[in-house]
Amino acid sequence: MKKIFLLIFILGAVMIFTKQSSAQDHGFGMGLILGEPTGLSAKLWTSKINAFDFGLGVSVGGDRISYSGNYNNGSRVHFHMDYLWHSFSAISSSERFPLYYGIGGRFNSGGGYDGSIGVRGVFGIAWLPHGTPIDVFLEVVPVLQLTNTTGFGIDAGLGIRYFFQ
């Protein structure tokens, strides 16, 4: 828990002491995601509408795919990488709220997953506030787990990223 607070403090200090810029739809951003998983989130824009999204975090509880009535209280490490498409014209507003969707993969280890691999479908919305180098996002991610057991699950997260100039 102390590491999470330290990371939030460092991220806040970076945001305060760096030059203001406009809302980001380019470059590289890094921040935090809360949910399934909880940890670090990064985004690398490859064009005006496409980006790679990365996540590295931990999840509590056991294997949700082959859930049998109770979790084994184990935690697991989660890594994912997705390729995203953004629609900036889907929501008409003075603010920028692009809807995004994409496909990717995830790797989980521990907590009953034992090195599982899954395919992710990503659906989300981001808020790119004017005059700030941040984005705030909410996403829902259906997952088809391919190994060790096959099954379907849903990940979801709320996050914030700071974009570096």
C-alpha positions in Angstrom: 0.0 0.0 0.0 2.9 2.4 0.8 4.2 1.8 -2.8 0.9 2.9 -4.3 0.8 6.0 -2.2 4.4 6.8 -3.2 3.6 6.3 -6.9 0.6 8.6 -6.6 2.8 11.2 -4.8 5.4 11.0 -7.6 2.8 11.2 -10.3 1.2 14.2 -8.7 4.6 16.0 -8.3 5.4 15.4 -12.0 2.1 16.9 -13.0 2.6 20.0 -10.8 6.2 20.7 -11.8 5.9 20.1 -15.6 4.9 22.5 -18.3 1.1 22.7 -19.1 0.1 21.2 -22.4 -3.2 20.4 -24.2 -5.2 17.3 -23.7 -3.4 14.4 -25.2 -4.1 12.5 -28.3 -0.5 11.8 -29.1 2.7 10.8 -27.4 3.2 8.5 -24.4 1.3 8.6 -21.1 1.6 6.7 -17.9 -0.6 6.4 -14.8 -2.7 4.2 -12.6 -5.7 1.9 -13.2 -8.0 0.7 -10.4 -10.2 -2.4 -10.8 -9.3 -5.6 -12.5 -6.3 -5.2 -12.5 -5.1 -2.5 -10.2 -1.6 -1.1 -11.0 0.2 0.8 -13.8 -1.3 1.8 -17.1 0.5 3.2 -20.1 -0.6 4.4 -23.6 1.4 5.1 -26.7 -0.3 6.8 -29.6 0.6 5.6 -33.0 -1.6 8.0 -35.0 -4.5 10.5 -34.4 -6.9 7.6 -33.8 -4.8 4.5 -32.9 -2.8 3.7 -29.8 -1.2 0.8 -27.9 -2.4 0.4 -24.3 -0.5 -1.5 -21.7 -1.2 -2.6 -18.1 0.7 -4.2 -15.3 -0.9 -4.8 -12.0 -2.1 -7.2 -9.4 -5.5 -8.7 -8.8 -6.9 -10.2 -5.6 -9.0 -13.3 -5.3 -8.6 -16.5 -7.2 -9.4 -17.8 -10.7 -12.7 -16.1 -11.8 -12.9 -18.1 -15.0 -13.3 -21.5 -13.3 -14.9 -20.1 -10.1 -16.3 -22.8 -7.9 -18.1 -20.9 -5.2 -15.1 -19.3 -3.4 -11.8 -17.7 -4.2 -8.6 -19.1 -2.8 -7.7 -15.7 -1.6 -4.6 -15.7 -3.8 -3.3 -12.7 -5.7 -2.1 -12.7 -9.2 0.1 -10.6 -11.5 -1.7 -9.3 -14.6 -0.1 -8.0 -17.8 -2.0 -6.8 -20.9 -1.4 -5.1 -24.2 -4.1 -3.9 -26.6 -4.4 -2.1 -29.9 -7.1 0.6 -29.8 -9.1 2.6 -32.2 -10.7 5.9 -31.0 -13.8 7.7 -32.3 -13.6 11.4 -31.4 -16.9 12.3 -33.2 -19.1 9.7 -31.4 -20.0 12.1 -28.6 -20.7 15.8 -29.4 -19.5 18.0 -26.6 -17.3 21.0 -25.9 -15.0 18.5 -24.0 -13.3 15.6 -25.8 -14.8 12.2 -24.9 -13.6 9.7 -27.4 -15.1 6.2 -27.4 -12.5 3.5 -28.0 -12.4 -0.2 -28.8 -9.7 -2.7 -29.5 -8.3 -6.1 -29.2 -5.4 -7.5 -27.3 -4.0 -10.1 -25.0 -3.4 -10.7 -21.4 -1.2 -12.9 -19.2 -2.1 -13.8 -15.6 0.1 -15.7 -13.2 -0.8 -16.9 -9.7 -4.1 -17.1 -7.9 -5.2 -20.2 -9.7 -4.3 -18.9 -13.2 -0.8 -20.4 -13.4 0.4 -18.6 -16.5 -2.9 -18.3 -18.3 -3.2 -16.5 -21.7 -6.4 -14.7 -22.9 -7.7 -12.6 -25.7 -9.2 -9.3 -24.7 -11.9 -7.1 -26.4 -11.7 -3.6 -25.1 -14.6 -1.0 -24.9 -14.2 2.3 -23.2 -14.6 6.0 -23.0 -11.8 8.6 -22.2 -12.0 12.2 -21.1 -9.3 14.4 -22.5 -9.6 17.7 -20.5 -8.6 20.9 -22.3 -5.3 22.4 -21.2 -4.1 19.4 -19.2 -1.6 16.6 -20.1 -3.9 13.9 -18.6 -6.6 11.5 -19.7 -9.2 9.8 -17.6 -10.7 6.6 -18.8 -13.2 3.9 -18.0 -13.2 0.5 -19.8 -15.0 -2.8 -19.8 -13.0 -5.7 -21.2 -14.5 -9.1 -22.1 -11.8 -11.8 -21.9 -11.7 -15.2 -23.5 -9.1 -17.3 -21.5 -7.4 -19.8 -23.8 -5.0 -21.6 -21.3 -4.9 -23.4 -18.7 -8.6 -23.7 -18.8 -10.9 -22.1 -21.4 -13.5 -19.7 -20.2 -15.0 -16.2 -20.4 -14.5 -13.4 -17.9 -14.8 -9.6 -17.7 -12.2 -7.1 -16.6 -13.0 -3.5 -15.9 -11.0 -0.5 -14.8 -11.0 3.3 -14.1 -7.8 5.1 -14.6 -5.8 8.2 -15.2 -2.6 8.8 -17.2 -0.2 11.7 -17.5 1.3 12.4 -20.9 4.9 13.4 -21.2 6.1 16.0 -23.7 
